[in-house]
Amino acid sequence: ETFLWGVNIFTLTWIASRIVPDLMGFVEMTFTKKDLEIDALTGVYNRLSFNQHMDMLFLKERNNNLSSFSILFLDMNKYKEINDTYGHHVGDHVLVGFAKQLENELHGEEKVFRYGGDEFVVYTPKTGNDLKRLISKLEQNVQDWTQQLDGHEIVANYSLGFAEYQKDTHNVLEMVKVADSKMFMNKRETSLHV
């Protein structure tokens, strides 16, 4: 049994020293850093990039070197119905258009990330009244945004939740939970009124 354990450790050590670097070299040659950070469909930053961004903010937080900021969590309403009714190719166009509309409304350090499926996260250094103005601008220019696709008028709207660092939470890692929870409350209220 000791011999087998030693062989397994030796095998794992050999794999780690020989195969993993070769595999990483292949990945580095095949994909650029940008390929790994950008969502292939929408062209906005992806969830991996968002996680890296939050990790950076977490390190700043630990070093007491973090200014206030906010994240917005947006989930498209009735996206599954769009896919089921018009097909996935139309759903893909809706996602791409929605992401571009979001990007067009952001400036400076603000970034949009595709969190997954039809969920997006926006990072902004804005808080307080500046954040309220950004949310209002998104509601005016992105909420109920209409596209003509395959002869159909498609209306894209969303539910939104947000979290402000140091107001809603003093923990960077909790921000997604807070924003996501507020978004789901908003989505429930919206579905009750439809």
DRENTOR-563987 format. One record per residue (C-alpha): residue number from 0; y, z, x. Coordinates in Angstrom, 2 decimals, padded with zeros to 5 digits. Layout:
NUM, Y, Z, X
...
//
This chain:
0, 000.00, 000.00, 000.00
1, 002.41, 000.81, 002.87
2, 001.52, -002.50, 004.49
3, 002.27, -004.45, 001.28
4, 005.60, -002.66, 000.87
5, 006.51, -003.56, 004.47
6, 005.60, -007.20, 003.86
7, 007.75, -007.29, 000.75
8, 010.74, -005.83, 002.60
9, 010.19, -008.28, 005.46
10, 009.96, -011.16, 002.99
11, 013.13, -010.10, 001.19
12, 014.97, -009.67, 004.50
13, 013.87, -013.14, 005.60
14, 014.97, -014.65, 002.27
15, 018.34, -012.92, 002.49
16, 018.92, -014.09, 006.06
17, 017.63, -017.67, 005.75
18, 017.70, -018.99, 002.21
19, 020.76, -017.28, 000.70
20, 023.22, -018.61, 003.34
21, 021.77, -022.12, 002.91
22, 022.12, -021.83, -000.86
23, 025.70, -020.56, -000.55
24, 026.51, -023.42, 001.81
25, 025.13, -025.90, -000.74
26, 027.22, -024.32, -003.51
27, 030.34, -024.41, -001.33
28, 029.76, -028.07, -000.46
29, 029.00, -029.03, -004.07
30, 031.73, -027.12, -005.88
31, 035.29, -026.46, -004.85
32, 036.86, -023.08, -005.56
33, 038.82, -024.71, -008.36
34, 035.59, -026.03, -009.95
35, 034.33, -022.47, -010.17
36, 037.57, -021.11, -011.67
37, 038.32, -023.78, -014.29
38, 036.54, -024.25, -017.62
39, 035.00, -027.72, -017.53
40, 035.76, -028.51, -021.18
41, 039.28, -027.17, -021.74
42, 040.74, -027.34, -018.24
43, 042.07, -023.76, -018.43
44, 040.86, -020.87, -016.31
45, 037.36, -019.62, -017.17
46, 035.88, -016.16, -017.69
47, 034.85, -015.82, -014.04
48, 038.46, -016.41, -013.06
49, 039.61, -013.87, -015.67
50, 037.20, -011.27, -014.30
51, 038.51, -011.90, -010.77
52, 042.08, -011.58, -012.03
53, 041.27, -008.27, -013.74
54, 039.50, -007.04, -010.58
55, 042.66, -007.76, -008.60
56, 044.72, -005.83, -011.15
57, 042.22, -002.97, -011.02
58, 042.64, -002.75, -007.22
59, 046.42, -002.70, -007.63
60, 046.01, 000.05, -010.22
61, 043.90, 002.13, -007.83
62, 046.59, 001.76, -005.15
63, 049.33, 002.75, -007.63
64, 050.88, -000.67, -007.12
65, 050.63, -002.17, -010.60
66, 053.49, -003.10, -012.89
67, 053.15, -003.24, -016.64
68, 051.55, -006.31, -018.17
69, 049.74, -007.35, -021.34
70, 046.74, -009.36, -022.38
71, 046.35, -011.23, -025.64
72, 042.89, -011.84, -027.05
73, 042.73, -014.87, -029.35
74, 039.73, -015.93, -031.41
75, 039.83, -019.16, -033.39
76, 039.25, -018.71, -037.10
77, 036.54, -020.75, -038.83
78, 035.66, -022.65, -035.67
79, 031.97, -022.69, -036.61
80, 032.92, -024.38, -039.89
81, 034.77, -027.10, -037.94
82, 031.65, -027.72, -035.81
83, 029.32, -027.66, -038.81
84, 031.53, -029.90, -040.97
85, 032.85, -032.46, -038.49
86, 030.46, -032.20, -035.53
87, 030.59, -030.69, -032.07
88, 032.57, -033.57, -030.60
89, 035.44, -032.75, -033.01
90, 035.02, -029.03, -032.26
91, 035.32, -029.79, -028.55
92, 038.55, -031.73, -029.15
93, 039.91, -028.81, -031.17
94, 039.16, -026.40, -028.31
95, 040.80, -028.69, -025.76
96, 043.88, -029.18, -027.94
97, 044.15, -025.47, -028.72
98, 043.93, -024.55, -025.03
99, 046.63, -027.11, -024.16
100, 048.89, -025.81, -026.93
101, 048.52, -022.29, -025.54
102, 049.22, -023.47, -021.99
103, 052.35, -025.31, -023.13
104, 053.82, -022.05, -024.43
105, 053.22, -020.07, -021.23
106, 055.49, -019.88, -018.22
107, 055.62, -018.37, -014.73
108, 052.82, -015.91, -014.05
109, 051.33, -016.27, -017.53
110, 047.81, -017.69, -017.64
111, 045.31, -018.70, -020.30
112, 041.59, -018.13, -019.81
113, 038.70, -019.36, -021.92
114, 036.79, -016.14, -022.39
115, 033.85, -017.80, -024.12
116, 033.10, -020.07, -027.05
117, 036.27, -020.13, -029.14
118, 037.82, -017.02, -027.55
119, 040.79, -017.15, -025.21
120, 042.67, -014.50, -023.25
121, 046.29, -014.78, -022.18
122, 047.63, -012.72, -019.28
123, 051.37, -012.08, -019.31
124, 053.68, -009.75, -017.39
125, 055.62, -009.36, -020.65
126, 055.58, -006.08, -022.58
127, 057.58, -004.52, -025.40
128, 060.09, -006.82, -027.08
129, 059.40, -009.65, -024.63
130, 055.73, -009.53, -025.64
131, 056.67, -009.54, -029.32
132, 058.79, -012.65, -028.72
133, 055.87, -014.38, -026.96
134, 053.51, -013.53, -029.84
135, 056.09, -014.81, -032.32
136, 056.48, -018.03, -030.30
137, 052.70, -018.53, -030.33
138, 052.63, -017.95, -034.08
139, 055.35, -020.59, -034.56
140, 053.97, -023.22, -032.19
141, 050.20, -022.68, -031.99
142, 049.13, -020.89, -035.19
143, 048.13, -023.42, -037.87
144, 048.46, -026.23, -035.33
145, 047.25, -029.51, -036.84
146, 045.34, -032.35, -035.19
147, 044.17, -035.71, -036.51
148, 040.59, -036.23, -035.35
149, 038.16, -038.87, -036.58
150, 040.33, -039.45, -039.63
151, 040.40, -035.77, -040.55
152, 043.30, -033.37, -040.42
153, 042.03, -030.26, -038.61
154, 044.05, -027.05, -038.74
155, 043.43, -024.67, -035.86
156, 044.45, -021.07, -036.35
157, 043.47, -017.83, -034.71
158, 043.32, -014.07, -034.94
159, 045.09, -012.17, -032.19
160, 044.87, -008.74, -030.63
161, 046.77, -007.46, -027.63
162, 046.91, -004.57, -025.22
163, 049.82, -003.41, -023.09
164, 049.02, -001.69, -019.81
165, 050.46, 001.84, -019.76
166, 051.20, 001.79, -023.49
167, 047.83, 001.10, -025.15
168, 045.77, 002.21, -022.17
169, 046.22, 003.34, -018.58
170, 042.99, 001.67, -017.55
171, 042.86, -002.03, -016.69
172, 039.18, -002.26, -017.57
173, 039.80, -000.82, -021.05
174, 042.41, -003.46, -021.88
175, 039.90, -006.11, -022.99
176, 038.21, -003.60, -025.32
177, 041.55, -002.57, -026.85
178, 042.77, -006.16, -027.32
179, 039.38, -007.30, -028.66
180, 039.26, -004.40, -031.12
181, 042.77, -005.19, -032.42
182, 041.81, -008.86, -032.74
183, 038.76, -008.02, -034.86
184, 040.88, -005.77, -037.11
185, 043.33, -008.68, -037.51
186, 040.45, -011.09, -038.24
187, 039.02, -008.74, -040.91
188, 042.43, -008.40, -042.59
189, 042.92, -012.18, -042.52
190, 039.51, -012.86, -044.06
191, 040.19, -010.35, -046.84
192, 043.36, -012.21, -047.82
193, 041.87, -015.71, -047.84
//
